[in-house]
Structures are given as C-alpha cells and as structure tokens.
Amino acid sequence: MKKNGLLIFVLLYLTSCSSNSEVQSADKIDAAYSAGLTELSDEEYPDNPDISVRHPKYIETTMDSIEFLQSDVGFTLVITPENEGDDTVKLNGIRLMEFIPTIPECSKGDEYMSLISVVNQEWNRNQVKWVGDELKKATSKVHTVNNEKITRIDLARNCLNSYLWELFFYADVDGKDKVFYHAWFNFPAELYKTLFDKRNADDFENYTNYLETWRDPENLPLELSRIRVQQSEVMVPCSNRSDEMYPLKGERKKKQIAIIYPETYTKMSDFHTDSALFATFSQPGFYNRKDPRTTELGRFKTLNNVQYRLTETEHVQHDELRFEFSRENGEVTQFIFGGIQFEDLPTLATENANSGSQFSMGIGNHPFYEDCIAYEKLCSKNNPYFGVLLDGDNNWLDSHKIGIDGPLLHRDLKNENLIHVWLLSFERHALVGHYIVDLSKVNR
C-alpha cells in the first residue's frame, strides 16, 4: 500500500451557485497541495463487491498522485502514473466546489438545520462519472494506462470524513465499461477547509468534530417549513410489497456479500428487525464484514399510513411523501422526502427497479451517483430535494444508525399514477422495503 502526502503547488478559485449552475468568481487563493494515490490488494480488501465484475487488470494497475490545478473553467485534475509507459491523465474543467458539503439557502439562519445539512452531505457518497462525449471534452485525448484505453473516469467523495475520496478508471471489455483502476486518496485538508469556508461563508471549525470524526448530532426537532411551503396534504392508498423479494440485479447483486444477517432471507420484511447486520464502510473507504454495522430496521415493521403533499419552493411545485411506520411497541418513525417532480422519474417494470432514481437522506444532497452533466446542472445551495427520518415528535433521526440510505424511486411501467418507493439499506447493500403509492385520485 502506498502512502499519501505529496506536497505541490496548486491554485484555488472561488465559486458560487445560481439556481441551476455554478458562477465562478475571479477571486483566487494560493495553496500548495496534492495527494498520493493508494490501491488496495484483494488481501487488503477481501469483501470488495467489484471482484466479480471488474476488469482483469484491476489489481495490477497503479498510479502515483493526483494534482488539482486551476483553469479558466474550474480545476484540472492531473493523475500522474508510476510507470513511464503510461499516460499522465488530465481531466479538465472540474467544478470541484460542488463536491463540498454545502449549507442550503433554506437552512441558513437555523444553526441545527445547517449542521444536519452539511453532515448529511458529507456522510453520503457523491460519485460523478465522465464517459462518452463528456469524457472526450474533459480529457481532449484518449488516455492509455496499463495498455488499456480509458473509457470512463469517476471521482467520488466518499461518506467517511471530509478528506477521504476515491478515483476510478474504466476500460471496455466486450462492449461494457469495467473498472480497471480504483484508488483512494486523502483530499488535502487545508484545501478542503478553504473551499468549505468560501462555499458556505462559514467557518469549517464550527463543524470539524462532525465532519472529521463522525460525531453524532443531537436528535432535535427539524422545522420542515424552512425547506418548502406546503400547499396541500391528503392520505393516499399504498400497497406494501415488503413481503416479497427485491430483484437481485446490478448493484444489489454484487453487494450480497455485504449482508451479514439475516443469513438467509426470502423477502424484504426479513430485514425488519433490529438484528439485521451489514458490512460497514471502513477507512479509507471499503466494505468490511469483520466490523458489522448494526441497524434499527425494526422501526419499519408496520406501515400505518402514507400522505401525499403538494409543496412549493421558489415558485416551483414539487411532490412530497410522508410514510408513518411503527415498531411492535408502537414507537413511530416518519420517513419524509420531497422536492421531487414525480413525472421526471423513470418508468420501469418492477424487475428493473435497480435502474430507478436513488436519493440519499439529507437536505440539498446530490445523488449517490450521477453523470457530469447532471452534476454540473444541480446546485446543492438551492437543490429542493430533501429526505429525513423523524420520530413521533418530529426530532431528526440518524438514518445511518437506523440502517437506510434513502429512497429508490420509479413510476410503474403500466400505470404512471403508481409511484414505487423502495428503501435502500445502509450502503445500498439491499432493498429493505417496497411500497406502491397510488396518486390517481390526487389533484396535482
């Protein structure tokens, strides 16, 4: 394993967001950082879910370091190889500031909501891909590493602390992009803090204990009226399909290795106990069965009711759903998400649910995975999306402790008035709930 910590000269720039894009400022701050790249062997990462689907050259491909250089339209990422025969890979025009956890406009002035906002943005993965024409624009040439032509590059801020990031290269194998390089690196702390301060007009030190060491916030009330204006509310029919099994395809198929308990399961409701265990996500960013992650999925034992709400932000109407669940002892858990327009969701058959839209828990979050076009269009300062878990007294609950990552959503293939809501488990290892909400009688 290589060590991190190469120091070089780099330039910073200041960006800010309008409603749908970043507007860059001429302000500049001199800094001096880069990072070494670390690869993990199969011995170091035995629970790697990509083992079954990766490129044959995954283990033998190495790179040395990553630099961040200012350009007129963002940052240029320069990835330097270890081997003389490999290309130095350049990725141009990266809007790095959008990766930084952000206090949304709706949270400003509310100290607790500001904390919950940045904590949940940092504690949820944001992985962006450059592929096809967008990769060609960003790289200006086809790069070759380990005699493989790079067909896709991903950059990820993982969910462990402020400085743990990841890098991926893909190459074509029989018409499919497969990962042949995966590296971990420590994003330079001083650079990160400066970006955070400029992004939020707030001092990173106010959040250090939460973002660097995963300190748990208190469970206090969240005032959702700050996030959106509720226009109407109505109870809606909902079919609970959690006594069925989810489709074992794509990410869910390769991540079966991360389910520790129950050892056998035939339906999603088998997870609805506080005994469910998953491989945790350990530093620098890998799944680890030796450190089981406990859950409180017993909170989803019984679905009591579902409410549809029509809401508004910035004169735009959005859809919102509130699910009320209870334990066997009657303890209530509310699962609420909104700031979405359901007509924009994909229309899918149930067996293809894994291709639905995946959203994380938080306020203004980017999705877990997105392409660079969607990434550049979305601004976390004013992204209307939010997803929260609340108790019966409207106190915020930590979704990571409870064991879910957010909703996976799609419309029904045969009836677009039916919205499929699936519960993504901790780290999206499994689907642990399926609910079909009928909006056919709702005035929207």
Secondary structure, 3 states (H helix, E strand, C coil): CCCCCCCCCEEEEEEEECCCCEEEEEEEEEECCEEECECCCCCCCCCCHHHHCCCCCCCCCCEEEEEEEEECCEEEEEEEECCCCCCCEEEEEECHHHHCCCCCHHHCCCHHHHHHHHHHHHCCCEEEEEEHHHHHHHHCCCCEECCEECCEEEEEECCCCCCEEEEEEEEEECCEEEEEEEEEEECCHHHHHHHHHHHHCCCHHHCHHHHHHCCCCCCCECCHHHCCEEEEEEECCEEECCCCCCCCCHHHHHHHHHEEECCCCCCHHHHCCCCCEEEEEECCCEEEEEEEECCCHHHHCEEEEEEEEEEEECCEEEEEEEEEEECCCCCEEEEEEEEECHHHCCEECHHHHHHCEECCCEECCCCCEEEHHHHHHCCCCCCCCEEEEEECCCEEECHHHHCEEEEEEEEECCCCCEEEEEEEEHHHCCEEEEEEEECCCCCC
